[in-house]
Amino acid sequence: MKTKTAQLLNQKAQTVPVLSFPSTQLLGIGINELISSSDMQAKGMYAIKQRCSIGASLNMMDLSVEAEAFGAHVRFSEEEIPTIDAGLIDDITEAEDIVVPEVGAGRTAIYIEGVKKAKELIKDIPVFCGVIGPYSLAGRLFDMSELMMECYDSPDEVKVLLSKATEFLIEYIKAFKAVGADGVVMAEPAAGLLSPALAEEFSAAFVKEIFDAVNDDDFIICYHNCGNAVPNMTDSIAALGADIYHFGNAIEIKDIVAKMPEDSIVMGNVDPVLFKTGTPEDIKNAVIKVYNDCSGYSNFMISSGCDIPAEAKWDNLDAYFATINELYSK
């Protein structure tokens, strides 16, 4: 286990939820201002670090950024995280014509600069960048439903698209490393739409290529998958070589922990929507359930199951951190 990973594991009370967009409430700004300003992103990460007992800081988990850099159309809103509402190609045969953008295209330069500035503010815990996974990016460049069908009908063309997504993601992560990022969280939720065999061929193989290209002893690699098909994909996921495996609340995480490598950390999986819709008591009970289910595994850490909504109630977030602190102080 890498030194930085072991340090995280040794401080389980300092949880690492996927917590970024609620920083808008701390800064008194809207989502559009946050995603458009490296200064605001760094200040938001620092504000969360000051407010919460976290073991690592994560930049915005905005899964539209990479597709926008390729030229896909993004829908923006002050109330919601940006989404892709129109892909780049209408037919998988057009994948050959896609030009891989330079890192810095679209808002990628803002996100890289945000991590650089966050590193100047946050000195005592790791700072992670967040990126989308290759299959999930390919789905945003084309069409998610059609992409799944083309895995059967036009596998070679799909792999052309995936190779271009992979090429860009490698360089994007390297750019984050160059400005000081201590690790990366890769979100590959769309892989959960595939059968285990297809997920291994069209997602895991490309994820591993990316991880191998950016991995070193001083850089933490986290793989996130919030799909409900994870229990059927454990063999290929475990072979990715990640330092951290982070899973969503669509699964019973107690059934997954033992299937991941013992020298990696497994994180999850308090329902992120509960932070918006529930009460502090709901959050407390959810945290206790995850703790009771998984505390017998020394390599497990409690986290949110996915990205916590921008509208999350801070009373609920406070209950999350307080409950974890109480559990690990026993």
N, C-alpha and C positions, 0 to 999 in steps of 0.2 A: 504493500500500500504506500502511495506517495506521502511524503511528509505533510503537505498541505491537507491532503484528504484525511490523514490520521488526526491532524489537529482539529478538523471539523468534528470528527467522530468522538473525540475526547471531550467535547463541549456540547453534549446533546441538548442541554437546556437553552443553548443559543441556536434555535431552530432556523431553518432556511426555507421559508415559504416563498412561493412565486408571488412576490409582493412588490409592485412598482406603480401601477396606475392610481391606487389610492393616495399617492403623493400629491395628486392634484388638489385634494382637500387641504393638505398641510400647507401648500403653496398659495392656495386661493386662486387657482387658474383653471382653465378648461383643458380638455384633452388635446385639442388642436395646438394650443400653445406649447404643451409639453412635448408633443412629437415633432414640433417644428424648431425647437431650440435646444442646442447642446448645453447651454447654461442652465436651462430649466431642468433638463434631464439629470444633470450632475447635482443640482440643488435638491431635486426630488429624492435621488438616491441617498444623499447625505441626510435629508430630513427624516427619512425612514430609519436610517441607521441611528440617528440621535433619539428617535422616538421609541424604537423597538429593540428588543434583545435578539438580534439576528447574528448568525454565524458567518454570513456572506451577504454581499450586496449584489443585486441583479438589476441590469438596465431594463429598459422597456421590452416586454415580450410582445412585440408588434409583428405579427406574421404576414403583414402586407409589404414590408419594406423591401425584401429581396425581389418579389415579383414586380413591384413598382420600378425597381432599378432596370429590370428587363424591358419595361414598357407597358406592363399591364395597368389597367385603369383602376384607380382606388377611389372608394367612396369614403369621404370624411364626415365626421359628426362631432359636435361638442360633447355629446352624451355617450358615445360609443367608440371603442377602439376601431381604427380604420380596417376596412375589409376590401377585398378585391371583388368588384362587380362585373368585370369583363376581362377575360383572359387575353392572351397575346395571339393565339392561333385558333383557327376553327377546325382544322383537320390535322391529324397526327403526322401526316406526310410533310407538313410545313415545318416540322421540328428542325429539319436540316437547315432551314433558312434563318433560324434564330441566331442572332449575334450575341455572344456572351459579353455583358457590359463590363466596363472597368469598375473596380471598386471605387466608390465615391459617387457613382451615379445615383440619381434620385435623392432620397434622404439617408443613404448609407453613410455619407460623409458626416452628417449630423450625429448619427448614432455612434460612430467611431470617436468623434470629438467629444461626445458626451461621456463615454467611458474614460477617455484620457483626462478630462476635467474631474471626473469622479475620483480617479486615482489620486489626484492632487489634494482632494478633500478627505478621502477615507484611507487612513494609513494602517489601521490595526486589524482589519478583516479582509478576506479576499474580495475582489470585485470581478463579477462574472458578466460576460456578454451573452446575449440571447440571440439565437438564429433559428430559422426554420429548417426542417429536414428536407432531403432531396426529393422524396416522393411527394411530400406535402407541397413543396414549391412547384413541382411539375404539374400538380393538379390545379394550382392557381394560374399557371401559364396556359393551360389548355382548358379542360373541364374535368372536374373530379369524377363524375359518373362515367363519362366517356373514356377517361384515362384507364379506369379499371377494366372496361370492356376491351380496350385496345391492348392490354397486357396479354389477352388471349389471341386477339386477331392480328395485331401488328407489334409483336414484342421487340423487334429490332428498332423500329421507329421510336417506341417508348424509351428504349435504352439510349437512343441519341439524345432525346430530351433530358433524360436523367443525367447523362454524362455532362451536358452543358450546365445543368443545375449544380452538379457536383463540382465542376471546375470553378464556378463562381463562388460557391460556399467555402471552398478551401482558401481561396484568396481573401475572402471577406473575413474569415476567422483569423487568418495570418495578420491582417491589418489590425484587428483588435489586439492580437498578441503584441504587435509592434508598439502599441501605445500603452502597454502595461497590463492588459487584462490577465487575471490569474486563472481564468477558466472559461468554459463555454457551456451553456445549456442549450442543447439542440432539441427542439420540439418536432416530433414526427407523428402527429396524431392521425394523419390520413392512412398510415400503414395499417391501422386497425380495421380498415375497410376491406383488406385483402385476406385471402386464405393464407394459412401458414406458409405454404410453398411459394405463393406469389409474393408474400411479404419478404421472404428471404431473398428471392431473386431480384425484386424490383425496389426494395427499400434497404434491407440490411446490408446487402453487398455494397451499395453505394455509401451508406452511412459509415461502414467500416473503412472504406477508402478515404473518406474525409477524416475520420478519427486518426487513422494511421499517418496521414499527411501532416497533422497539426500536433500530434502527441509529443510530449516530452516530460521529463521528471518534475518539472516546475509548473506544469499546466494541467488543471483539473478538467476532465471531460465528463459531462453529465448528459445522459440520454433520457428524454422525457417522452412518454407515450401514455395518453389518457384514454385510449380506445378500450372497448370491452372485449376485444379479441386477444388481449395480452396473454391470458392463460394458455392459449394455443400457440403462442409465438416464443415461449420462454427459451427454447434451445438457441434460436437464432439471435435473440436479444442478449442472452448471456454471453454469446461469442463475440459481441461487438468490441469488447475491451474497454468499456467505459469505467471510469472511477466511481461514478454515482449513477444509479438507476432510479428514476423518479416516475412514479405511476399515479394515475388518476383514480377518482372515486367510483368509476364504473365497474371496478373489480373488487374482490376481497383480497386485500394486499397480503393478508396472512398466508394465503395460498401461494404467493409468489416469492416471498423473501428467501425461502430455503432453496429456490431454484436459481437464484442469482449467485455469482461468484462470492465466496466468503471474504475475499480481500477487497471487495467493493462496498460502498455504502448503498443501502436501499432506502428511499424516501417516499413518503406519501401519508395519507391520502384523504385528508379532511376535505369534505365537499366545499369547493370554493364559493358556490352560489349561496351557501348557508351564511357566509359572512355578510351578504346583502339582505337576505330574506329572513334569517333566523334571529334568535335572541342570544345574549351571552350564555344563558343556561344551555341552549341548543349547542353552541360551540363547545362549551365545557364537556358536555356529554359525548359529542363527536370525537373530541381529542382523547378523552378517557377510553373510549371504545378502541381507537387505533392503538393507543398505548397498551391496553390489556391484550389485544390481539397479537401484538408484535414485540413487546418489550423483552421477550425471551430470546430474541436474536440480537447479539451484541453489535451487529453491523447495521441495525435499523435506526433511522431518525424520523421523527414526526415532521410532516410538512403539509402544506395545502395540496390538494389533488391536482390543481392546475392554477392558472393565472387568477388571482383574486380580483374581482370586479372593481372598477374605479369607484363605484357607489357603495362599496363595503362600509358598514357602520364601524366606526372606530371603537365603540363599546365592545363590539364582537371581536375585533382584532386584539383589543386589550385583554379580553377573556381568554383568547387563544394563547397569548404569550404568558399570561399569569398561570393558566392551567398547566402548561408545559413546565414552567419553572417549579410549580408546586410538586408535580409528579417526579421530577428529577432531583428534587431537594430532599426527598424522603430518605 
